[in-house]
Amino acid sequence: MRTDWLAKLRGFGQSWQNIYHIIILPTYKEGSGLIEESIETLIKSDYPKEKMIVVLAIEQRAGKFFKEQADAVADRYSNNFFKFLVSVHPEGIEKEISGKGSNTAHAGKEVKEKIIDELKIPYENVLVSTFDVDTKVFPQYFGCLTWHYLTEKNPMNASYQPVPIYNNNIWSAHVLSRVVSTSNTFWQMIQQEREEKLTTYSSHSTPAKVFFEVGYPDNVVSDDSRIFWKAYLYYDGNYRVVPIYYLVSMDAVMAKNFWHTILNQYRQQKRWAWGCNEIPYIMFGFLNNKKIPLRAKISHIYTILDGFWSWATAALLLFLLGWLPIILGGKSFNFSVLSFNLPILTSRIMTVSMLGMVVSAILSTMLLPPVPKDMKWYLRWFKKSTVFLQWIFLPVTLILFGSLPSLDAQIRLMLGRYMGFWVTEKVRK
């Protein structure tokens, strides 16, 4: 984050200035204030704005008001970038799932036809960043992304994944929402150290050649991961995700009151857990593709099966393992040495695992933005203290917003009760 990435890019001479960035911001019924906050961070970024193309992708089904709002945003900010396009995704297209994926796919087609092809910009000189509309970039993000693209051995056969944090509204979000959001950040940080298991998530960047050639998915809920697997199968396994150790910031879940926040957090986690539908997609894809090495197929299948199985069961097993055998074991088991030692052993395991919570608490405070200056002093003190103490709720959130929504999604898939795309409500206080 402290690296001067533009200074590193200057080592390439003038060639780095040929790289254009398309930034797609899909939106449904978000207010103009939230959209403008994200666009303002693009303007404040250090990368040359004459190489940035912003696409505000709206939905026709949102109504006339939001089309007028998008046009007003375009009028205000279009002069700040090389190009600014408002894309309107039509409703009722056959075989599409209404949501971020179909909106982004349509926006990609429009920017290709109306700008990239019209101006004859080479695809290899363009990177497409598909962001959530609340995504805020830090100043050097596009410089960092461009450097990774120019130094990658096979830049056209890779997607580029930053680390997501949820700091936009962190000081006003509920404590449970903060724990879930920060836990997700830590998980993504861990995944970045396991590149062979890394897939695209939320806000990420893709070479235009891949985006246009493979086609962004428009008929799935989990479009962020599906674009990676589509490219992986399309290029016969010669495709990967490059981790970028740089942050982008988004909103933690927050609604008009506590109970709506809890419900929305559960719905968001269930939507993410619906990524389990990638399991049959990958398996059938591997069966039909004979060019991908068998070893790679087995590794990926194991990783995705283990990931979704653990997501649904790990927290429940930890919760039940200490006392459930004693209840169900009967008299013969309860008089055994194992029965006597099991609660003690479980207690020691949980005590050791507390170290992980302490580390999480320390790291979470290091990633926080400053407390808003307009907040009263006693509220600032209270907020700072709760950020450290919030981790006592981790066991609850692991079950309530981890195992349960994951089981919900997997059972729905098993029973054929397919999900549509649920748009997370964006509320600011």
C-alpha positions as CSV (number, residue, x, y, z in Angstrom):
1,M,0.0,0.0,0.0
2,R,2.9,2.4,0.6
3,T,4.7,1.5,-2.7
4,D,4.8,4.2,-5.4
5,W,3.5,2.1,-8.2
6,L,3.5,4.8,-10.8
7,A,7.2,5.3,-10.1
8,K,7.7,1.6,-10.8
9,L,5.7,1.9,-14.0
10,R,7.9,4.6,-15.3
11,G,10.7,2.0,-15.5
12,F,8.8,0.6,-18.5
13,G,9.3,3.9,-20.4
14,Q,6.1,5.1,-22.3
15,S,4.6,1.6,-22.9
16,W,2.6,1.5,-19.6
17,Q,0.7,4.6,-20.8
18,N,-0.9,2.5,-23.5
19,I,-2.9,0.5,-20.9
20,Y,-6.6,1.5,-20.7
21,H,-8.8,0.6,-17.8
22,I,-12.5,0.0,-18.1
23,I,-14.3,0.3,-14.8
24,I,-17.8,-1.2,-14.8
25,L,-20.1,-0.1,-11.9
26,P,-23.3,-2.1,-12.0
27,T,-26.1,-0.6,-10.0
28,Y,-29.8,-1.3,-9.4
29,K,-31.5,1.2,-7.1
30,E,-28.6,2.7,-5.2
31,G,-28.7,6.5,-4.5
32,S,-26.6,8.9,-6.4
33,G,-24.6,9.8,-3.3
34,L,-23.2,6.3,-3.0
35,I,-22.4,6.1,-6.7
36,E,-20.7,9.4,-6.6
37,E,-18.5,8.5,-3.6
38,S,-17.1,5.5,-5.6
39,I,-16.5,7.7,-8.7
40,E,-14.8,10.4,-6.6
41,T,-12.2,7.8,-5.5
42,L,-11.5,7.0,-9.2
43,I,-10.9,10.7,-9.8
44,K,-8.6,10.9,-6.8
45,S,-6.6,7.9,-8.0
46,D,-3.1,8.6,-9.4
47,Y,-3.5,6.8,-12.7
48,P,-4.0,9.1,-15.8
49,K,-7.7,9.7,-16.2
50,E,-7.4,9.9,-20.0
51,K,-6.8,6.2,-19.9
52,M,-9.9,5.4,-17.8
53,I,-13.3,4.5,-19.2
54,V,-16.1,4.4,-16.7
55,V,-19.3,2.4,-17.4
56,L,-22.3,3.1,-15.1
57,A,-24.4,0.0,-15.7
58,I,-28.1,0.5,-14.7
59,E,-31.2,-1.7,-15.0
60,Q,-34.2,-0.8,-17.1
61,R,-36.4,-2.5,-14.6
62,A,-35.3,0.0,-11.9
63,G,-37.4,2.7,-13.6
64,K,-37.2,6.1,-15.2
65,F,-36.0,7.9,-12.0
66,F,-32.8,5.9,-11.9
67,K,-32.1,6.4,-15.6
68,E,-32.4,10.1,-15.0
69,Q,-30.2,9.8,-12.0
70,A,-27.5,8.0,-14.0
71,D,-27.6,10.6,-16.8
72,A,-27.1,13.3,-14.1
73,V,-24.1,11.5,-12.7
74,A,-22.7,11.1,-16.2
75,D,-23.2,14.9,-16.9
76,R,-21.3,15.7,-13.8
77,Y,-18.4,13.4,-14.1
78,S,-17.9,12.6,-17.9
79,N,-15.3,15.3,-18.3
80,N,-13.1,13.7,-15.7
81,F,-12.4,10.6,-17.7
82,F,-11.5,9.5,-21.3
83,K,-15.0,8.2,-21.7
84,F,-18.1,7.8,-19.5
85,L,-20.8,5.5,-20.7
86,V,-24.3,4.9,-19.2
87,S,-25.4,1.3,-20.1
88,V,-29.0,0.3,-19.7
89,H,-29.6,-3.4,-19.3
90,P,-33.0,-4.4,-20.8
91,E,-35.3,-6.4,-18.7
92,G,-36.9,-9.7,-19.7
93,I,-34.1,-11.1,-21.8
94,E,-34.6,-14.9,-22.2
95,K,-32.3,-17.3,-20.3
96,E,-30.8,-14.5,-18.2
97,I,-30.8,-14.2,-14.5
98,S,-31.5,-10.6,-13.5
99,G,-28.6,-9.3,-11.4
100,K,-25.1,-8.1,-11.3
101,G,-23.8,-10.7,-13.8
102,S,-26.3,-10.0,-16.6
103,N,-26.0,-6.3,-16.1
104,T,-22.2,-6.4,-16.2
105,A,-22.2,-8.7,-19.3
106,H,-24.5,-6.3,-21.2
107,A,-22.3,-3.3,-20.1
108,G,-19.2,-5.1,-21.4
109,K,-20.8,-5.7,-24.8
110,E,-21.8,-2.0,-25.1
111,V,-18.4,-0.6,-24.2
112,K,-16.8,-3.0,-26.6
113,E,-19.0,-1.9,-29.5
114,K,-19.3,1.8,-28.7
115,I,-15.8,2.6,-27.5
116,I,-13.1,-0.1,-27.8
117,D,-14.0,-1.3,-31.3
118,E,-15.0,2.1,-32.5
119,L,-11.7,3.6,-31.5
120,K,-9.8,0.4,-32.6
121,I,-8.0,0.1,-29.2
122,P,-6.1,-3.2,-29.1
123,Y,-7.7,-5.6,-26.6
124,E,-4.3,-6.5,-25.1
125,N,-4.0,-2.8,-24.0
126,V,-7.2,-2.9,-22.0
127,L,-8.1,-4.2,-18.5
128,V,-11.7,-4.6,-17.4
129,S,-12.4,-4.0,-13.7
130,T,-15.8,-5.3,-12.6
131,F,-16.6,-3.6,-9.3
132,D,-19.5,-3.6,-6.9
133,V,-21.0,-0.1,-7.1
134,D,-19.9,0.7,-3.5
135,T,-16.2,-0.2,-4.3
136,K,-13.8,2.5,-3.4
137,V,-10.2,2.3,-4.7
138,F,-7.1,3.6,-3.0
139,P,-5.0,6.1,-5.0
140,Q,-2.4,3.6,-6.4
141,Y,-4.7,0.8,-7.2
142,F,-4.7,1.1,-11.0
143,G,-0.9,1.7,-11.0
144,C,-0.5,-1.5,-8.9
145,L,-2.8,-3.4,-11.2
146,T,-1.0,-2.2,-14.4
147,W,2.4,-3.2,-12.9
148,H,1.2,-6.7,-12.2
149,Y,-0.3,-7.0,-15.7
150,L,2.9,-5.8,-17.4
151,T,5.1,-8.1,-15.3
152,E,3.0,-11.2,-15.4
153,K,4.5,-14.0,-17.5
154,N,1.2,-14.8,-19.2
155,P,-0.8,-11.6,-18.6
156,M,-3.6,-12.5,-21.0
157,N,-4.2,-15.7,-19.2
158,A,-4.9,-14.3,-15.8
159,S,-7.4,-12.4,-13.7
160,Y,-6.2,-10.0,-11.0
161,Q,-7.6,-10.0,-7.5
162,P,-7.1,-7.3,-4.8
163,V,-8.0,-7.8,-1.1
164,P,-11.5,-6.6,-0.2
165,I,-12.1,-4.7,3.1
166,Y,-15.4,-3.3,4.3
167,N,-14.4,0.0,5.7
168,N,-16.8,2.4,3.9
169,N,-19.3,2.4,6.7
170,I,-17.4,0.4,9.3
171,W,-17.9,2.9,12.1
172,S,-21.7,2.9,11.8
173,A,-22.2,-0.8,11.0
174,H,-23.5,-3.2,13.6
175,V,-21.0,-5.2,15.6
176,L,-22.1,-8.6,14.1
177,S,-21.9,-7.2,10.6
178,R,-18.3,-6.0,11.3
179,V,-17.2,-9.4,12.5
180,V,-18.6,-11.1,9.4
181,S,-17.1,-8.6,7.1
182,T,-13.7,-8.7,8.7
183,S,-13.7,-12.5,8.8
184,N,-14.3,-12.4,5.1
185,T,-11.4,-10.1,4.6
186,F,-9.1,-12.4,6.5
187,W,-10.3,-15.4,4.5
188,Q,-9.5,-13.6,1.2
189,M,-6.0,-12.7,2.6
190,I,-5.4,-16.4,3.4
191,Q,-6.6,-17.4,-0.1
192,Q,-4.1,-14.9,-1.7
193,E,-1.3,-17.0,-0.1
194,R,-2.7,-20.1,-1.7
195,E,-2.6,-19.0,-5.4
196,E,-3.5,-22.5,-6.7
197,K,-6.8,-22.2,-4.8
198,L,-7.6,-18.6,-5.6
199,T,-10.6,-17.6,-7.7
200,T,-12.0,-14.2,-8.5
201,Y,-14.3,-12.6,-6.0
202,S,-16.4,-9.5,-5.9
203,S,-14.3,-6.6,-7.3
204,H,-11.6,-7.9,-9.7
205,S,-10.0,-7.2,-13.0
206,T,-9.8,-9.2,-16.2
207,P,-7.9,-8.7,-19.6
208,A,-10.4,-7.3,-22.2
209,K,-9.4,-10.1,-24.5
210,V,-10.7,-12.7,-22.0
211,F,-13.7,-10.6,-21.0
212,F,-14.9,-10.3,-24.7
213,E,-13.7,-13.7,-25.9
214,V,-15.0,-15.9,-23.1
215,G,-18.0,-13.8,-22.4
216,Y,-19.0,-12.5,-18.9
217,P,-21.7,-14.9,-17.4
218,D,-25.2,-13.6,-17.6
219,N,-27.3,-16.6,-16.4
220,V,-25.8,-17.3,-12.9
221,V,-25.9,-15.7,-9.5
222,S,-22.2,-16.4,-8.7
223,D,-20.8,-14.4,-11.7
224,D,-17.6,-13.4,-9.9
225,S,-16.3,-16.9,-9.6
226,R,-18.0,-18.2,-12.8
227,I,-16.0,-15.9,-15.0
228,F,-12.8,-17.5,-13.7
229,W,-14.1,-21.0,-14.3
230,K,-15.4,-20.2,-17.7
231,A,-11.9,-18.8,-18.7
232,Y,-10.2,-21.8,-17.0
233,L,-12.2,-24.3,-19.1
234,Y,-12.0,-22.1,-22.3
235,Y,-8.2,-22.0,-22.1
236,D,-7.9,-25.7,-21.2
237,G,-6.6,-25.0,-17.7
238,N,-4.0,-22.4,-18.8
239,Y,-5.6,-19.7,-16.6
240,R,-5.0,-18.4,-13.1
241,V,-5.7,-15.6,-10.6
242,V,-2.9,-13.3,-9.8
243,P,-3.1,-12.0,-6.2
244,I,-2.7,-8.3,-5.7
245,Y,-1.7,-7.4,-2.2
246,Y,-3.6,-4.1,-2.4
247,L,-6.9,-3.1,-0.8
248,V,-10.2,-2.0,-2.2
249,S,-12.9,-0.9,0.2
250,M,-16.7,-1.7,0.2
251,D,-19.7,-1.5,2.5
252,A,-20.4,-3.7,5.4
253,V,-24.0,-4.9,5.5
254,M,-26.2,-2.3,7.2
255,A,-30.0,-1.8,7.1
256,K,-32.5,0.6,8.6
257,N,-32.5,-1.3,11.9
258,F,-30.8,-4.2,13.8
259,W,-33.2,-7.0,12.7
260,H,-33.1,-6.0,9.0
261,T,-29.3,-5.9,9.2
262,I,-29.3,-9.4,10.6
263,L,-31.7,-10.6,7.9
264,N,-29.7,-8.9,5.1
265,Q,-26.5,-10.3,6.4
266,Y,-27.9,-13.8,6.3
267,R,-29.3,-13.2,2.8
268,Q,-25.9,-12.0,1.5
269,Q,-24.1,-15.0,3.0
270,K,-26.7,-17.3,1.5
271,R,-26.1,-15.7,-1.9
272,W,-22.3,-16.1,-1.6
273,A,-22.9,-19.7,-0.4
274,W,-24.9,-20.3,-3.6
275,G,-21.5,-20.6,-5.2
276,C,-21.9,-24.3,-4.4
277,N,-23.6,-24.5,-7.9
278,E,-20.1,-24.2,-9.3
279,I,-19.4,-27.8,-8.2
280,P,-21.6,-29.5,-10.9
281,Y,-20.5,-26.8,-13.5
282,I,-16.8,-27.6,-12.9
283,M,-17.3,-31.4,-12.8
284,F,-19.2,-31.4,-16.1
285,G,-16.7,-29.0,-17.6
286,F,-13.8,-31.3,-16.5
287,L,-15.5,-34.4,-18.0
288,N,-15.9,-32.6,-21.3
289,N,-12.4,-31.1,-21.4
290,K,-9.7,-33.8,-22.1
291,K,-6.8,-31.3,-22.3
292,I,-6.8,-30.2,-18.7
293,P,-4.4,-32.5,-16.7
294,L,-6.1,-35.1,-14.4
295,R,-4.0,-34.0,-11.5
296,A,-5.2,-30.4,-11.8
297,K,-8.9,-31.6,-12.1
298,I,-8.6,-33.6,-8.9
299,S,-7.0,-30.8,-7.1
300,H,-9.6,-28.2,-8.0
301,I,-12.5,-30.6,-7.3
302,Y,-11.1,-31.5,-3.9
303,T,-10.6,-27.8,-3.1
304,I,-14.1,-26.7,-4.0
305,L,-15.8,-29.7,-2.3
306,D,-13.7,-29.3,0.9
307,G,-14.4,-25.5,0.9
308,F,-18.1,-25.8,0.7
309,W,-18.3,-28.8,3.0
310,S,-16.2,-27.0,5.7
311,W,-18.2,-23.8,5.3
312,A,-21.4,-25.7,6.1
313,T,-20.2,-28.0,8.8
314,A,-17.0,-26.8,10.5
315,A,-18.6,-24.4,13.0
316,L,-21.4,-26.8,13.9
317,L,-18.9,-29.6,14.5
318,L,-16.7,-27.5,16.7
319,F,-19.9,-26.5,18.7
320,L,-21.2,-30.0,19.1
321,L,-18.1,-32.2,19.3
322,G,-17.4,-31.6,23.0
323,W,-20.7,-32.7,24.5
324,L,-22.7,-34.4,21.8
325,P,-20.8,-37.8,22.1
326,I,-21.5,-37.8,25.8
327,I,-25.3,-37.3,25.3
328,L,-25.6,-39.9,22.5
329,G,-22.9,-42.4,23.7
330,G,-24.9,-44.1,26.3
331,K,-23.7,-45.6,29.6
332,S,-20.9,-47.7,28.2
333,F,-19.3,-44.7,26.6
334,N,-19.9,-42.3,29.5
335,F,-17.9,-44.6,31.8
336,S,-14.9,-44.7,29.4
337,V,-11.7,-42.8,29.8
338,L,-12.4,-41.0,26.5
339,S,-15.7,-39.8,27.8
340,F,-14.0,-38.4,30.9
341,N,-11.2,-36.6,28.9
342,L,-13.3,-35.4,26.0
343,P,-14.6,-32.2,27.6
344,I,-11.1,-31.4,29.0
345,L,-9.5,-31.9,25.6
346,T,-12.2,-29.9,23.8
347,S,-11.7,-27.1,26.4
348,R,-7.9,-27.0,25.8
349,I,-8.5,-26.9,22.0
350,M,-10.9,-24.0,22.4
351,T,-8.4,-22.2,24.7
352,V,-5.6,-22.5,22.1
353,S,-8.0,-21.4,19.3
354,M,-8.6,-18.2,21.3
355,L,-5.1,-17.1,20.2
356,G,-6.5,-16.9,16.7
357,M,-9.3,-14.5,17.9
358,V,-6.7,-12.3,19.6
359,V,-4.6,-12.1,16.4
360,S,-7.8,-11.3,14.4
361,A,-8.7,-8.5,16.9
362,I,-5.2,-7.0,16.5
363,L,-5.1,-7.2,12.7
364,S,-8.7,-5.8,12.4
365,T,-7.7,-2.7,14.3
366,M,-4.7,-2.2,12.0
367,L,-7.0,-2.2,8.9
368,L,-9.4,0.4,10.2
369,P,-9.8,3.9,8.8
370,P,-9.7,6.9,11.2
371,V,-12.8,7.5,13.3
372,P,-15.0,10.3,11.7
373,K,-14.1,13.6,13.3
374,D,-17.7,14.7,13.6
375,M,-18.4,11.8,16.0
376,K,-18.6,12.7,19.7
377,W,-15.5,11.9,21.8
378,Y,-17.3,9.3,23.9
379,L,-18.7,7.6,20.8
380,R,-15.2,7.5,19.3
381,W,-13.9,5.8,22.4
382,F,-16.8,3.4,22.5
383,K,-16.4,2.4,18.8
384,K,-12.7,1.8,19.2
385,S,-13.2,-0.5,22.2
386,T,-16.0,-2.5,20.6
387,V,-13.8,-3.1,17.5
388,F,-11.4,-5.1,19.7
389,L,-14.1,-6.7,21.9
390,Q,-16.4,-7.6,18.9
391,W,-14.5,-10.9,18.4
392,I,-16.2,-12.5,21.3
393,F,-19.2,-12.8,18.9
394,L,-17.1,-14.9,16.4
395,P,-18.5,-18.3,17.5
396,V,-22.1,-17.0,17.0
397,T,-21.4,-15.4,13.6
398,L,-19.6,-18.6,12.4
399,I,-22.8,-20.5,12.9
400,L,-25.5,-17.9,12.3
401,F,-23.8,-16.3,9.2
402,G,-21.6,-19.2,8.2
403,S,-23.0,-22.7,8.6
404,L,-26.7,-22.0,8.5
405,P,-26.8,-19.9,5.2
406,S,-24.4,-22.4,3.6
407,L,-26.6,-25.4,4.5
408,D,-29.6,-23.4,3.3
409,A,-28.0,-22.8,-0.1
410,Q,-26.7,-26.4,-0.5
411,I,-30.1,-27.9,0.5
412,R,-31.8,-25.6,-2.0
413,L,-29.5,-26.7,-4.8
414,M,-30.1,-30.4,-3.8
415,L,-33.9,-29.9,-4.0
416,G,-33.8,-27.9,-7.2
417,R,-35.1,-24.7,-5.5
418,Y,-32.8,-22.4,-7.5
419,M,-32.0,-19.0,-6.3
420,G,-32.1,-15.7,-8.1
421,F,-29.8,-12.7,-7.5
422,W,-30.6,-10.8,-4.3
423,V,-29.3,-7.2,-4.3
424,T,-27.8,-6.3,-0.9
425,E,-29.4,-3.2,0.4
426,K,-27.0,-0.2,0.7
427,V,-27.8,2.1,3.7
428,R,-25.6,4.9,5.0
429,K,-26.0,6.6,8.3
